[in-house]
Amino acid sequence: MKKVFPTNTFFFAFVLFSTAFSQTGGAQIAERFRWRGYPEPVVHAALAAICAVIAIIIAACVFQVKNKKKNMREYINVQFIRKAKEAGLNIAQQTMLKSITWAVAPQMYSDVFNSLFIFENAVNAEISKLIKNHGENGKRTNDTANMISTIRKKLGFDKLIPEKALESSRNIEFGQEISLYNPPGETFIGKTRLLSNNELYFEADFSVLDDFFLHNKNENLTIAKFTRFNDAGYSIPLVIRSVNTNENIISFYHTTALERKQVRKYARISVDMPIQCKIIKRTDAENPPHAGETMKDTVFWDISGGGLAFRSKEPLTPDDIIMISFALNKEKFVMKGKIVATSAKDSNNNVYYKHRVMFYNSKPNDTERIVKFIYEKQREKIQFR
């Protein structure tokens, strides 16, 4: 339903300014403007009317801004509900996801379905609050953790492909080898591996670490470092939750304070938005999509100053040449790219293809704009935390 600016606001503004003006130097203003030929009440009413009109314009602008924000909230909420249904969330799961995401990203909570960053920060804030208020063994804490775990699986955040950047220690996979260091001078303690990982904490093998921790019982902080193939190296400050020497298990509380170091010329970040790809040249001319065609259902994966990745339902072949169109911060880019790698992926029994693209004869200005965009997004992440 279209909103209409309330008529009583006009009347209120008019009366307010008329009254205020009558109590000020109306006659002096009339004298200044040399309206001596008119009766004083007429001058007062005319000037008051002018002030009322100005007030109405200001009030209308304020109303429009508020109405625009309300419409935006309604739009975001509609998008959230639609995406939640597509993900298969029930009402209770929708309510929880909206609640925890709203707490950290009120203007972006509908983006949580495509943003691991928003999801992990929302989960971390909620779990930290629950442990503080109800303890990690409290019923409410465990019930919430179980529901979040179910939501994680439905959103596809339970298992990340190697190229996907981690946003939380909750993303570390079972079996991952980790090197632990003592924080003050980053003294090497030993290597261990991940035994289990849940929403509350994760556990690692303690047997190779017992010499250090048995002689340093007051130490409750450590730094974990590890490398993920096709991704990056990570350094994570961790708080030790417990040490079980009988079962050779050490557990840590989760954190989103991950430091990621990429071994690349350009930094790369995940981007969730549409991208348009037109085929210019195909090495396999017999199979679709053919040269001259625009690919369907193409979505960004990530981008760097030297290239990008996107996914589609149609396969491409290395050395294919494509024309890519996309927008970053409302700046439009039209760039030529060369397919350097293609891999098939499976998500909820739906097969799609991930294509790695290297920019082809790109303009220096385009590269600078992309690098600037990545830098700004990385800075936003730091401020967000």
C-alpha positions as CSV (number, residue, x, y, z in Angstrom):
1,M,0.0,0.0,0.0
2,K,1.4,3.4,-1.0
3,K,2.1,5.7,1.9
4,V,0.7,9.2,1.9
5,F,2.2,12.1,3.8
6,P,-0.4,12.8,6.7
7,T,-2.4,16.0,6.3
8,N,-2.4,16.7,10.0
9,T,1.4,17.3,9.7
10,F,0.6,20.3,7.4
11,F,-1.8,21.7,9.9
12,F,0.5,21.1,12.9
13,A,3.5,22.8,11.1
14,F,1.3,25.8,10.1
15,V,0.0,26.4,13.6
16,L,3.4,25.9,15.1
17,F,5.2,28.4,12.9
18,S,2.3,30.8,13.0
19,T,2.3,30.9,16.8
20,A,6.1,31.1,17.0
21,F,6.1,34.0,14.5
22,S,3.4,35.9,16.3
23,Q,5.5,35.9,19.5
24,T,8.6,37.3,17.7
25,G,9.3,40.6,16.0
26,G,6.8,40.2,13.1
27,A,6.3,43.9,12.9
28,Q,10.0,44.6,12.8
29,I,10.4,42.0,9.9
30,A,7.5,43.6,8.1
31,E,9.2,47.0,8.6
32,R,12.4,45.7,7.2
33,F,10.7,44.3,4.1
34,R,8.7,47.5,3.8
35,W,5.3,45.9,3.8
36,R,3.9,49.0,5.4
37,G,0.9,49.2,3.1
38,Y,-0.6,46.0,4.5
39,P,-2.4,45.4,7.8
40,E,-0.2,43.8,10.4
41,P,-2.3,40.6,10.7
42,V,-2.0,40.0,7.0
43,V,1.9,40.4,7.1
44,H,2.1,38.0,10.0
45,A,-0.1,35.4,8.3
46,A,1.9,35.7,5.1
47,L,5.3,35.2,6.7
48,A,3.9,32.5,9.0
49,A,2.6,30.7,5.9
50,I,6.0,30.9,4.2
51,C,7.7,29.4,7.4
52,A,5.0,26.7,7.5
53,V,5.7,25.8,3.9
54,I,9.4,25.4,4.7
55,A,8.6,23.3,7.7
56,I,6.3,21.1,5.6
57,I,9.0,20.6,3.0
58,I,11.5,19.6,5.7
59,A,8.9,17.3,7.4
60,A,8.1,15.7,4.1
61,C,11.8,15.0,3.4
62,V,12.2,13.4,6.8
63,F,9.1,11.3,6.2
64,Q,10.3,10.2,2.8
65,V,13.7,9.1,4.3
66,K,12.0,7.1,7.1
67,N,9.6,5.6,4.6
68,K,12.4,4.6,2.3
69,K,14.2,2.9,5.2
70,K,11.0,1.1,6.1
71,N,10.5,-0.1,2.5
72,M,14.1,-1.3,2.4
73,R,13.6,-3.2,5.7
74,E,10.5,-4.8,4.2
75,Y,12.4,-5.7,1.0
76,I,15.2,-7.3,3.0
77,N,12.8,-9.2,5.1
78,V,11.0,-10.6,2.0
79,Q,14.3,-11.6,0.5
80,F,15.3,-13.3,3.8
81,I,12.0,-15.3,3.9
82,R,12.3,-16.3,0.2
83,K,16.0,-17.5,0.6
84,A,15.2,-19.3,3.9
85,K,12.4,-21.3,2.3
86,E,14.7,-22.2,-0.6
87,A,17.3,-23.4,1.9
88,G,14.6,-25.6,3.6
89,L,14.6,-23.8,7.0
90,N,11.6,-24.3,9.2
91,I,10.0,-21.4,11.1
92,A,12.0,-21.9,14.2
93,Q,15.3,-22.1,12.2
94,Q,14.3,-19.0,10.3
95,T,13.5,-17.1,13.5
96,M,16.9,-18.0,15.0
97,L,18.9,-17.2,12.0
98,K,17.3,-13.9,11.5
99,S,17.7,-13.1,15.2
100,I,21.4,-13.8,15.4
101,T,22.2,-12.2,12.1
102,W,20.2,-9.1,12.9
103,A,22.4,-8.6,16.0
104,V,25.6,-8.2,13.9
105,A,24.4,-7.1,10.5
106,P,20.9,-5.5,10.7
107,Q,21.1,-3.9,7.2
108,M,22.5,-7.1,5.6
109,Y,20.8,-10.0,7.3
110,S,19.3,-11.3,4.1
111,D,22.8,-11.8,2.7
112,V,23.7,-14.4,5.3
113,F,22.7,-17.2,2.9
114,N,25.5,-16.4,0.5
115,S,28.0,-14.9,3.0
116,L,30.0,-17.2,5.2
117,F,31.6,-14.1,6.8
118,I,28.2,-12.8,8.1
119,F,27.1,-16.2,9.2
120,E,30.2,-17.0,11.2
121,N,30.3,-13.7,13.0
122,A,26.6,-14.1,13.9
123,V,27.2,-17.6,15.2
124,N,30.3,-16.5,17.2
125,A,28.5,-13.6,18.8
126,E,25.5,-15.8,19.8
127,I,27.5,-18.7,21.1
128,S,29.8,-16.4,23.1
129,K,26.8,-14.7,24.7
130,L,25.1,-18.0,25.6
131,I,28.3,-19.5,27.2
132,K,28.7,-16.3,29.2
133,N,25.0,-16.2,30.4
134,H,24.1,-19.9,30.6
135,G,27.4,-21.9,30.6
136,E,28.5,-24.2,27.9
137,N,26.6,-27.1,29.4
138,G,23.4,-25.2,29.8
139,K,20.3,-26.6,28.0
140,R,19.6,-23.4,26.2
141,T,23.3,-23.2,25.0
142,N,23.2,-26.8,23.7
143,D,19.8,-26.5,22.1
144,T,20.9,-23.4,20.2
145,A,24.2,-25.0,19.2
146,N,22.3,-28.0,17.8
147,M,19.9,-25.8,15.8
148,I,22.8,-23.7,14.5
149,S,24.5,-26.9,13.4
150,T,21.4,-27.9,11.4
151,I,21.2,-24.4,9.8
152,R,24.8,-24.6,8.9
153,K,24.3,-27.9,7.0
154,K,21.2,-26.5,5.2
155,L,23.1,-23.4,4.1
156,G,26.0,-25.6,2.9
157,F,28.5,-24.1,5.3
158,D,29.4,-27.4,7.0
159,K,31.9,-28.5,4.3
160,L,33.9,-25.9,2.4
161,I,35.9,-26.5,-0.7
162,P,39.6,-25.9,-0.5
163,E,39.4,-22.6,-2.4
164,K,36.9,-21.1,-0.1
165,A,38.4,-18.8,2.5
166,L,37.8,-19.7,6.2
167,E,36.1,-17.1,8.4
168,S,36.1,-19.0,11.7
169,S,37.8,-21.8,13.5
170,R,34.5,-23.6,13.1
171,N,35.4,-24.0,9.4
172,I,38.6,-26.1,10.2
173,E,38.1,-29.6,8.8
174,F,38.5,-32.9,10.6
175,G,42.1,-34.2,10.2
176,Q,43.6,-30.8,9.5
177,E,47.2,-30.6,10.8
178,I,47.9,-27.7,13.0
179,S,51.2,-26.2,14.4
180,L,50.9,-24.7,17.9
181,Y,53.0,-21.8,19.2
182,N,53.4,-20.1,22.6
183,P,52.2,-16.5,22.1
184,P,54.9,-14.4,23.8
185,G,57.7,-15.2,21.4
186,E,55.8,-17.7,19.2
187,T,57.9,-20.6,20.5
188,F,57.1,-23.7,18.6
189,I,55.2,-26.3,20.8
190,G,54.4,-29.1,18.4
191,K,52.1,-30.3,15.7
192,T,48.7,-31.8,16.2
193,R,45.6,-32.6,14.2
194,L,41.9,-31.8,14.5
195,L,39.8,-34.6,16.1
196,S,36.4,-33.0,16.2
197,N,34.7,-29.6,15.7
198,N,31.3,-28.4,16.8
199,E,29.6,-25.0,17.4
200,L,31.0,-24.7,21.0
201,Y,34.6,-25.8,20.7
202,F,37.0,-28.0,18.7
203,E,39.4,-30.7,19.9
204,A,42.9,-31.8,18.9
205,D,45.3,-34.6,19.7
206,F,47.2,-33.8,22.9
207,S,49.6,-36.7,23.0
208,V,52.4,-34.8,21.1
209,L,51.9,-31.7,23.2
210,D,51.9,-33.0,26.8
211,D,55.5,-32.2,27.6
212,F,55.0,-28.4,27.0
213,F,51.5,-28.1,28.7
214,L,52.3,-30.3,31.6
215,H,55.2,-28.0,32.5
216,N,53.3,-24.8,31.6
217,K,50.0,-25.3,33.4
218,N,49.2,-21.6,33.7
219,E,49.3,-21.1,29.9
220,N,45.8,-20.8,28.5
221,L,46.6,-19.0,25.3
222,T,48.2,-20.4,22.1
223,I,48.6,-19.6,18.4
224,A,47.5,-22.2,15.8
225,K,49.0,-22.0,12.3
226,F,48.2,-24.2,9.3
227,T,48.0,-24.1,5.5
228,R,45.1,-25.1,3.3
229,F,45.8,-26.4,-0.2
230,N,44.6,-23.9,-2.9
231,D,43.7,-21.4,-0.2
232,A,46.2,-19.7,2.1
233,G,48.1,-19.9,5.3
234,Y,46.3,-19.1,8.6
235,S,47.3,-17.9,12.0
236,I,44.7,-18.1,14.8
237,P,44.9,-16.9,18.4
238,L,43.2,-19.5,20.6
239,V,42.0,-19.8,24.2
240,I,42.5,-23.3,25.7
241,R,39.2,-24.7,27.0
242,S,40.4,-27.9,28.7
243,V,43.2,-30.5,28.6
244,N,42.3,-34.2,29.1
245,T,45.5,-36.1,29.7
246,N,43.7,-39.4,30.1
247,E,42.2,-39.3,26.6
248,N,45.0,-37.2,25.1
249,I,42.6,-34.4,24.0
250,I,43.1,-30.7,24.2
251,S,40.1,-28.4,23.3
252,F,39.9,-24.8,22.3
253,Y,37.2,-22.1,22.2
254,H,36.2,-20.8,18.8
255,T,37.2,-17.5,17.3
256,T,36.6,-15.5,14.1
257,A,40.0,-13.6,14.6
258,L,41.7,-15.4,11.7
259,E,44.7,-13.9,10.0
260,R,44.9,-15.1,6.4
261,K,48.0,-14.8,4.3
262,Q,47.7,-15.6,0.6
263,V,50.7,-16.7,-1.4
264,R,49.5,-14.7,-4.5
265,K,50.5,-11.4,-6.2
266,Y,47.0,-10.1,-5.6
267,A,44.7,-10.5,-2.6
268,R,41.5,-12.3,-3.3
269,I,38.1,-12.0,-1.7
270,S,34.8,-13.8,-2.0
271,V,32.0,-11.9,-3.9
272,D,28.4,-12.9,-4.0
273,M,26.6,-11.3,-6.9
274,P,25.6,-11.9,-10.5
275,I,28.1,-11.8,-13.3
276,Q,27.5,-11.9,-17.1
277,C,29.7,-14.1,-19.3
278,K,29.7,-14.1,-23.1
279,I,31.7,-16.7,-25.0
280,I,34.2,-15.3,-27.5
281,K,36.2,-18.4,-28.3
282,R,35.8,-22.1,-27.5
283,T,38.5,-24.7,-27.7
284,D,35.8,-27.3,-27.8
285,A,33.6,-25.8,-30.5
286,E,31.3,-28.9,-30.7
287,N,29.8,-28.5,-27.1
288,P,27.6,-25.7,-25.7
289,P,27.8,-23.0,-24.8
290,H,29.0,-22.0,-28.3
291,A,30.9,-18.9,-29.3
292,G,28.7,-15.8,-29.3
293,E,26.3,-17.2,-26.7
294,T,25.8,-15.7,-23.2
295,M,26.0,-18.2,-20.4
296,K,23.0,-18.8,-18.1
297,D,22.9,-18.8,-14.3
298,T,26.4,-17.4,-13.7
299,V,27.3,-16.2,-10.2
300,F,30.6,-14.7,-8.8
301,W,32.8,-16.8,-6.6
302,D,35.7,-14.6,-5.9
303,I,37.9,-11.9,-7.5
304,S,41.5,-10.6,-7.4
305,G,43.4,-8.0,-9.3
306,G,44.6,-10.7,-11.7
307,G,41.4,-12.7,-12.3
308,L,38.2,-14.1,-10.8
309,A,36.2,-17.3,-10.4
310,F,32.6,-17.9,-11.1
311,R,30.2,-20.8,-11.1
312,S,27.7,-21.9,-13.7
313,K,25.6,-24.8,-14.7
314,E,27.4,-25.0,-18.1
315,P,31.0,-26.4,-18.3
316,L,33.8,-24.6,-20.0
317,T,37.3,-25.7,-21.1
318,P,40.7,-24.3,-20.3
319,D,41.9,-21.7,-22.8
320,D,38.3,-20.6,-23.7
321,I,38.1,-16.8,-24.0
322,I,35.1,-15.0,-22.5
323,M,33.9,-11.4,-22.1
324,I,32.9,-10.7,-18.5
325,S,30.5,-8.0,-17.3
326,F,30.0,-7.2,-13.6
327,A,29.7,-4.3,-11.2
328,L,31.7,-3.5,-8.0
329,N,30.4,-0.7,-5.8
330,K,28.2,0.5,-8.7
331,E,31.3,0.7,-11.0
332,K,30.8,-1.3,-14.1
333,F,33.5,-3.5,-15.6
334,V,33.7,-5.2,-19.0
335,M,36.8,-7.3,-19.2
336,K,38.1,-10.2,-21.3
337,G,39.2,-13.4,-19.6
338,K,40.8,-16.7,-20.3
339,I,39.7,-19.9,-18.6
340,V,42.6,-21.4,-16.7
341,A,40.8,-24.2,-14.8
342,T,37.4,-25.8,-14.5
343,S,36.1,-28.2,-11.9
344,A,32.8,-29.9,-11.3
345,K,31.2,-29.4,-7.8
346,D,28.3,-31.0,-6.1
347,S,25.9,-29.1,-3.8
348,N,22.8,-30.8,-2.4
349,N,23.0,-33.2,-5.3
350,N,23.1,-30.4,-7.9
351,V,26.1,-30.4,-10.1
352,Y,27.6,-27.1,-11.1
353,Y,31.0,-25.9,-12.5
354,K,33.5,-23.6,-11.0
355,H,35.6,-21.7,-13.5
356,R,38.9,-19.9,-12.7
357,V,39.6,-17.0,-15.0
358,M,42.7,-15.0,-15.7
359,F,42.1,-11.4,-17.0
360,Y,43.2,-11.1,-20.6
361,N,44.7,-7.8,-21.8
362,S,43.1,-5.9,-19.0
363,K,43.5,-2.2,-18.6
364,P,45.8,-1.0,-15.7
365,N,42.9,1.3,-14.6
366,D,40.6,-1.7,-14.2
367,T,43.1,-3.6,-12.1
368,E,43.6,-0.6,-9.9
369,R,39.9,-0.2,-9.4
370,I,39.5,-3.9,-8.5
371,V,42.4,-3.8,-6.0
372,K,40.9,-0.7,-4.4
373,F,37.6,-2.5,-4.1
374,I,39.2,-5.5,-2.4
375,Y,41.2,-3.2,0.0
376,E,38.0,-1.4,1.0
377,K,36.2,-4.7,1.6
378,Q,39.0,-6.1,3.7
379,R,39.0,-2.9,5.8
380,E,35.2,-3.2,6.3
381,K,35.8,-6.7,7.6
382,I,38.3,-5.5,10.1
383,Q,35.9,-2.8,11.3
384,F,33.1,-5.3,11.4
385,R,35.0,-7.5,13.8
